Amino acid sequence: MLFSLLYLFILLETSYAAIGDVCRARQGSGTCKQENGCTTGFAVVGACPNDPTDVKCCIQASCNSGSVKGACLDKSKLPCTGGNFNAENLCPGPDNVQCCLPGPGAPGGPLGPPSTPLPPKNPTTDYVAYIRRIYDLAKQYGGDRPANQLVVEWLRHVEYNNLKWRTLIGDIDDGFTKHVEAAGVTMLDTYPDPEFPGLNVKISHWGACTNGVLLKGISSGSETNRADVAGWGGDWMTFYGEWRRDSDGTPSGGDYARAHMANLQDDTTFKMRDLVEDADCFNIGVRLRDNPSLSIADEVATTMESGYKTRMQRFVNGRFAGNAQAIAKNMLLPGDDVLINGGRILLVQEEGGIFVKLPLWLSDEDMDDLTKGFRDRLDAVVVEEAQKFP
């Protein structure tokens, strides 16, 4: 049974695309084409895994330099006809993908006339406006899914839409994805968090986590479910694997959690950025699930304006309610959901190695020590927040 379950999860790790299908990568959405047919953009490897090696994801992305609009092209394969390449990192992808801008005196070259000047950028208000734009498109689109759900489906559609994620929390409406793309909207990767300078929140992770809360809800008592795995629970599982990997240096799981979990300086799989995403997704997801008439755009705006000042207190009290140690333990031990049980093994092994000591095999003393560290770190984060925003 265990072998069959692990085999299922290995299969779920991969999603497939065929020639002509829509493909998605971190750099944007495109179409699976033979590489020599990608003449108006740039090709990305790995997003069309079910095709021959010469079939790649052909992505068309725009770029801007001041008030001038251009197109992202693969400089090593395509010329910038009627213009010049700009090497100032204006495009996603490797260094050879650069922004082709119209030349001086040209009516935009092959790219059309220069655009009107762009307004000054404010990353926070730009992010809120971005979510509102997706929400307005969702209301316009209609369909049988709530607009709030369609928004987070769009946010997760590039990185959190393989078969594994669709099995965990559900599929997305591909028609809506095409509707948004037809409106000229591209994926926004990150936004700067209003509380922590230099911390860039990963929008796709937040979207997938919020989607999980909307669809699966929150368990009662000390139980856990798939919404947890889509957010803090998945981070906790991989963090456990990291501790076991490093346990020769830090035998105490509690000490390891207090030192490395939700830490701004550490680059673990449960760093402060992950906890911010988990907290915001829980707080906003629960609000929207309990009050379907609310707008996700308004909830995001409230979080960006002032809600971030109490996000940790609301998350810790709302999800754990003084029971963090028991919930953290249940997240690591086998339960009734075989999908979570199999996924836990893979997530732990992903960080700890194939021969890692699984949580099931920990002594009661070691499990108690580890989960106390989890509880203590959450409590400390809440205290730090209250001190910062009295």
Summary of the structure (lengths in Angstrom):
residues: 390
radius of gyration: 22.5
end to end distance: 52.6
largest distance: 74.5
contacts: 1241
relative contact order: 0.10
helix: 51%
strand: 12%
